[in-house]
């Protein structure tokens, strides 16, 4: 188990891991903007389904990022405000996804959750140390 933990810590502190997460945030921002601008018409439904699948991929990647960081940093993960912010955005994204896929009728809550997901690009601040305010 020690080798696994050491490997996870190596990943969590890797510049490549940070670059992958940063790139995914940027790509996810673009796909989120495109999907938000498309109206659900019969001609757009295929595009919306593809964008929904891409969004699910990114959400899975963010969940994996959380698991890697929480395993690597332990309780100290929660002492970083940016990590708490990332976790809040992740929870909002998960709740919005579950509500929209279960056919929930409370569209107001879903719209609020979707709006909060627009905060994802701000996660990039937590990855670029020079942008953080001390």
Buried (B, 14 or more C-beta within 10 A) or exposed (E): EEEEEEEBBEBBEEEEBBEEBBEBBEEBBEBBEEBEEBEEEEEEEEBBEEBBEBBEBBBEBBEEBBEBBBBBBEEEBEEBEBBEBBBEBBEBBBBBBEBBEEEEEEEEEBEBBBEBBBBBBBBBBBBEEEEEEE
